[in-house]
């Protein structure tokens, strides 16, 4: 029985199979591959795309799904280990997850970072502990440090756009935002692009360098795939010849868990909003990517988001096709264990 906690849980052959099946399901969306199967979805945090695409996908494959939002009509769930449960949470995931696994054939869970302790969140303990006690295939729908469903959809989007795997020039750029945001998407995206064999640049202002473990992981993947990885705060250098600008805001690791100091530092960079001038020295047809949701005229200008470079809706559409293919892959690899 297979879990999907990270893009690396698909080896190269499985990844190729999932991407090929996603293409088939895009062309021919309806099938009975999940007939009589039930998918359980637990959302400890808000979602638009992930929630809607998982439910739509299960339905298009002939299965059914249920959604729990702990604390809203369902017991609030505790994810920490070894705590005295005398607070708001009435049930621990160590019981809740195995119980839900009794009712379904596959579980998907979203559980964001605590945002207090960087080392703790980098280890992704909550999602890993839940997967460990699941007797059915378990899908990470975004955890403290991974968003592998986004990575899978983004890989397909790059393929759809014929951005070369080897030697494609990919810039992951930090962008402004009114809040300190988690590291899951940038960590997933930089690893995806590196594994794809691209020449990856992480562009960010001072203080927003991605954590060392995230960069080391991406560097390892780049080395294996023949890609490259660099990090800079020099916008002109990073964007020259880029084929993709993928914008995302993330918290400053050096101020992790200290939101007031982080906000003060972040306020120094209001000009990190992607506007048409960012594309002056990219390749002529360079694409703009973002996982959504996105703050208009903070992260990216209307002119870019509404213009022909933006592929954000295609990215979101690919969430549906790739997650359907992923569920078929996981369920064909074995059900209840
Ligand atoms: N990109 C993404 O995961 O979107 P949601 O948070 O809306 O699910």
Boltz pocket constraint, residues with backbone or C-beta under 6 A from the ligand:
constraints:
  - pocket:
      binder: B
      contacts: [[A, 46], [A, 47], [A, 48], [A, 49], [A, 50], [A, 51], [A, 141], [A, 142], [A, 150], [A, 291], [A, 292], [A, 293]]
      max_distance: 6.0
